Each structure stands twice: as C-alpha cells, then as structure tokens.
Amino acid sequence: MAGMTVEGSSIDSTRPSIARVYDYLLGGKDNYAVDREVGDVFLRDLPGSVAIAFANRAALTRAIAQIVTTTGIRQFIDLGSGLPTADNVHQVAQRHAPESRIVYVDNDPQVLVHGCALLEQNDRTRVVRADVRDPDGVRTHPDTLELIDFDRPVAVVLSAVLHHVNDEEDPAGIVRHWRDHVPSGSHFFISHFRSGGNPETAEAERVLQQTFGRGRWRTDEEIASLLDGLEILDPGIVPAPLWRPDTTANRWSADGAQPELSVWQHLIVAGLARKA
C-alpha cells in the first residue's frame, strides 16, 4: 500500500503517507498525527473499512506460505512493501524455507529506515529504494541483482499497490514488464481494491483521491486484465477472505460453509497467477 507517495530522502511528518496510514489502520505505531487524521476518516466515517487492511494482510500471508510450500520458488520481490508489520514476506517464506531470498521495494523514506533496521541481521533480504512505476529501475538495481537470479522462477508480489497507480501510469505495463523479464514458473500475487458499485466504495475512493491524488478502484474484469498473459490459478480473482482461506478458522462452520462477508471485505480481492 505504498511505493510511490514520498519524494526526496527525508521523512515528511507534515504530509500523510499511504504506508503510514495503512500502518495506523493495522494498529501500528509508525505513524504521525497527519496519518492518523486520514485514518480516522475511515474509522469514524466508514466503520468497518479497516477490515480491508486485515483481509489483505491475511491473504498475502497465505499466498507466500502456499508459494513456498507448493512450488520450488525461493526468491520474492515485494513491490510497494510498506512498513514492516507482523508476518512480513521474508518471515513467512523463511519460516518454511530458510534459504528464501526477498527484495522489498518502496520509496517512502520511513519504510526504508524501518525496513533496513528490521532486516540488518538477515543476509537474505534487501530493501531497495525505488518507485514501482519504474520496474526496469527496480529489476536492474544492484541490490536486486545481488539477491535475485532472474534465470530462476521468481514470485512477484503486488499486494495492495496497483490500485495506487492511476490508469495513465499504465499499471498493466508494470505487470507486463515483470512478466516479460521473469522465467516460466514464476508466480504473481495481486491484491486490489474492487469496485463495489455502492456508496462505501465511492466514499473510500473519494477520501484517497482527495488526500493522495490517487486511488483507483477497478472492476473484476479490469483487475484480471492486469494479469494478461499469465495463468490465473484457482480460485481466480476473489474477495481476499475467500482466497484459499484457512477453513479450520473458527469463523468457518463445521461443514466448511463460507462465512458471510461484510461489504468491506468484498472490496479487496486477491489472486495468484503463474507464467507458463
């Protein structure tokens, strides 16, 4: 939910940051009053909207675990990674396969400070300062090339980032660049705000546009089209809580019936795709 909001090398505590607002909504401490002011709009005026952040994070955790445990992929590029929180990509991946290598990409200075502090003892991780809208710059960055072998399959993580790329900035082109520069067998995880055709969607989109000048809800068809040229794996592009859920969780009934989702949980979708 970050990767494109802050210019320059210093942390600006007077302007809200997408990464820090997201951190606040998840209950984190790495945020300022200006970020909490934006977050409180969601908490106060759009009750229930915080479920989007938690549903997204849980789907990402499940996706990383499934990639590691069901494929031979051991290298990950997390684009627009945001501030470190519980169960970061490297923690989930290395829990199952300690040899896993992870490159985090963001251009929010605070993300970089915290990310580097978190990862300084982990020689299989790197934090790259770059803009996700410059995929070639990310791919050819020395830190990326030090850790990622592009002759072997890679997992490209696009968790809650492409909805912050406006249409004229060609989000499909970002995915296409990575698709064209990773080998067969590579996987792509995506999560994205989904158009709901309801007042909640319109108001949430308005708040993001007014605050950050970006934030684009897309239809199921538009989100799927971002993955053109890739094989979208089961169960397809679905609400994040329904993407390969842990059916042993208490919210599932004994017969495995799906829980009823709130309107907010329908507004974040997730999917996993593979390059043939």
Residue pairs with C-beta under 8 A, 6 or more apart in sequence:
1 18
1 19
1 21
1 22
1 53
1 56
1 80
1 82
1 159
1 160
1 161
1 164
2 17
2 18
2 19
2 22
2 80
2 81
2 82
2 83
2 106
2 108
2 111
2 161
2 164
3 79
3 80
3 81
3 82
3 105
3 106
3 107
3 108
3 131
3 132
3 161
3 164
4 18
4 80
4 107
4 131
4 132
4 133
4 164
4 165
4 214
5 17
5 18
5 19
5 107
5 108
5 164
5 212
6 12
6 15
6 17
6 107
6 108
6 109
6 110
7 107
8 109
9 109
10 109
11 109
11 110
11 113
13 32
13 34
14 34
15 34
16 34
16 35
16 37
16 38
16 211
16 212
17 31
17 35
17 108
17 110
18 82
18 108
18 164
18 212
19 82
19 83
19 106
19 108
19 110
19 111
20 30
20 31
20 32
20 35
20 83
20 108
20 110
21 31
21 35
21 38
21 39
22 53
22 82
22 83
22 160
23 29
23 30
23 31
23 35
23 82
23 83
23 85
24 31
24 35
24 36
24 39
25 39
25 42
25 43
25 50
25 53
26 53
26 54
26 57
26 85
28 83
28 85
30 83
30 110
30 114
31 39
38 207
38 211
41 207
42 49
42 50
42 204
42 207
43 49
43 50
45 203
46 200
46 203
46 204
46 207
48 262
48 263
48 264
49 200
49 204
49 264
50 264
51 262
51 264
51 265
52 193
52 264
52 265
52 267
52 268
55 239
55 240
55 241
55 265
55 268
56 159
56 160
56 191
56 240
56 268
56 270
57 85
57 87
58 240
58 241
59 191
59 240
59 241
59 243
59 268
59 270
60 89
60 157
60 159
60 189
60 191
60 270
61 87
61 92
62 243
62 244
62 245
62 246
63 157
63 189
63 243
63 244
63 270
63 272
64 76
64 89
64 92
64 93
64 155
64 157
64 189
65 92
65 95
65 96
66 244
66 272
67 73
67 76
67 93
67 155
67 187
67 189
67 272
68 74
68 92
68 93
68 96
68 97
68 100
69 96
71 153
71 185
71 187
72 153
72 185
73 153
73 154
73 155
73 185
73 186
73 187
74 93
74 97
74 99
74 100
74 101
75 100
75 101
75 102
75 147
75 148
75 149
75 152
75 153
75 154
75 155
76 89
76 90
76 93
76 100
76 101
76 102
76 103
76 154
76 155
76 156
76 157
77 102
77 103
77 105
77 138
77 144
77 148
77 154
77 155
77 156
77 157
77 178
78 89
78 102
78 103
78 104
78 105
78 157
78 159
79 105
79 132
79 138
79 156
79 157
79 158
79 161
80 105
80 106
80 132
80 158
80 159
80 160
80 161
80 164
81 88
81 89
81 104
81 105
81 106
81 111
81 115
81 127
81 157
82 106
82 108
82 111
82 160
83 108
83 110
83 111
83 114
83 115
84 114
84 115
84 118
88 118
89 102
89 104
89 157
90 100
90 102
90 104
90 119
90 122
90 124
90 125
93 100
93 102
94 100
94 122
94 124
99 124
100 124
101 124
101 125
101 147
101 148
102 124
102 125
102 126
102 147
103 125
103 126
103 127
103 128
103 143
103 144
103 147
103 148
104 115
104 119
104 125
104 126
104 127
104 128
105 127
105 128
105 130
105 132
105 138
106 112
106 115
106 127
106 128
106 129
106 130
107 129
107 130
107 131
111 127
112 127
112 129
115 127
116 127
119 125
119 126
119 127
124 147
125 147
126 143
126 144
126 146
126 147
127 143
128 138
128 141
128 143
128 144
130 137
130 138
130 141
131 137
131 138
132 138
132 161
132 165
132 174
133 165
133 169
133 174
135 174
135 177
135 178
136 177
138 144
139 150
139 177
139 178
139 181
148 154
150 181
150 182
150 183
151 183
152 183
153 182
153 183
153 184
153 185
153 186
153 187
154 182
154 183
154 186
154 187
155 186
155 187
155 188
155 189
156 178
156 182
156 186
156 187
156 188
156 189
157 189
158 174
158 175
158 188
158 189
158 190
158 191
159 189
159 190
159 191
160 191
160 192
160 193
160 268
162 171
162 174
162 175
162 190
162 192
162 226
163 192
163 193
163 215
163 216
163 217
163 218
164 212
164 214
164 215
164 216
165 171
165 174
165 214
165 216
166 214
166 216
167 216
171 226
172 225
172 226
172 228
175 188
175 190
175 226
175 227
176 228
176 229
178 188
179 188
179 229
179 230
179 275
182 275
183 275
184 275
184 276
185 274
185 275
186 274
186 275
187 272
187 273
187 274
187 275
188 227
188 230
188 272
188 273
188 274
188 275
189 270
189 271
189 272
190 223
190 226
190 227
190 237
190 270
190 271
190 272
190 273
191 240
191 268
191 269
191 270
191 271
192 218
192 223
192 226
192 268
192 269
192 270
193 204
193 205
193 215
193 216
193 217
193 218
193 267
193 268
194 217
194 218
194 219
194 220
194 223
194 239
194 266
194 267
194 268
194 269
195 201
195 217
195 218
195 219
196 217
196 263
196 266
196 267
198 263
200 263
200 264
200 267
201 217
201 267
204 217
204 267
205 215
205 216
205 217
207 215
208 214
208 215
209 215
217 267
220 237
220 269
223 237
223 269
223 271
224 232
224 236
224 237
224 271
227 271
227 273
229 275
230 273
230 274
230 275
230 276
231 273
231 274
231 275
231 276
232 271
232 272
232 273
233 271
233 272
233 273
233 274
235 242
235 243
235 244
236 271
237 269
237 270
237 271
238 269
238 270
238 271
239 261
239 265
239 266
239 268
239 269
239 270
240 265
240 268
240 269
240 270
241 259
241 261
241 265
242 258
242 261
243 269
243 270
243 271
243 272
245 252
247 256
251 259
252 258
252 259
253 259
